[in-house]
Amino acid sequence: MVYGNFYYPFNIFGTVWFIAGPAFILSANTYIDKWVRESVVCAVLLFISFGGHLMFLVSIAFVLLKQSSFYLVYSLELF
């Protein structure tokens, strides 16, 4: 199954990415002082968002590279 290589990691990383934001907000309200909380929370949430987008980009790139190399090898075998 070609698409399983994409959807299984996508589901796992997507779930972790979805839970990371609210989990960090709850822990920040408990452990970070009020005077520094806003800047730390904004920075960490931006980092979580960037990390999620980067993982999505990398997972798509690996799937596309596997498919393109398969078609390249298949087309070279025809000649």
N, C-alpha and C positions, 0 to 999 in steps of 0.2 A: 504494500500500500504506500503510494508516493506521498499522499497528503498526511499520513500519520506522523511523518517526521517533522511536519510543521505544527500540526494541531495539538499534539501532546505537550510539547514544551510551551507552546503558546497558552494553553489552558493553565498550566502550572504557574508560569510567570505572570499571566494575567490575574490569577487569583491572588498571588502574593502582592502584586502591584495594587490591586483593589483594596486589600486589607491593610497595607502598609500605611497609608495616609491616616485613616481613622485611629489605627493603633498608636501611631506616633502622636497624634493630637491628644489622645487620652493620657499617654505617658508624659507628654510635655506639661499638661495641666497639673500633674502631680509633682514632677521632679524639677522643673525649671522655674527660676524666679520670675516674677511678673515683669520686672523692668527690662529683661533681656528676652523674654519669651517670644514676642512678636517677630523679631528679626531672625531668631533661631528657627522658629516654626516655618517662616517663609522660605528660608534657605534650604531647610531639609525637604520641604514639600516640592520645591523646584528641583532638587536633586533626585527625589523619587520619581517625579514626572520625566525628567531627562533620562534617568536610568531605564524606565519602562519603554520609552520611545527608542532608545538605543538597543535594547534587547529585541524589540520587535523588528528593527531594521536588520540586525545581525541574523535573526532567525529567518527572515525573508531572503537575505542574501545567500545563506547556506542552501536553502531549498532551491533557489534559482540557479546557483552554481552546480548543484547536483543534477538538475534537469538539463542544463545546457551542456554539461560534459557528457551526459548520456546521449543526447541528440548528436553531439559532435562525433562521438565514437561510432554511433549507429550510421551516420552519414559517411564516415570514412570507410566503414566496412562494405558499403554498397559499391565503392569504386574499385 
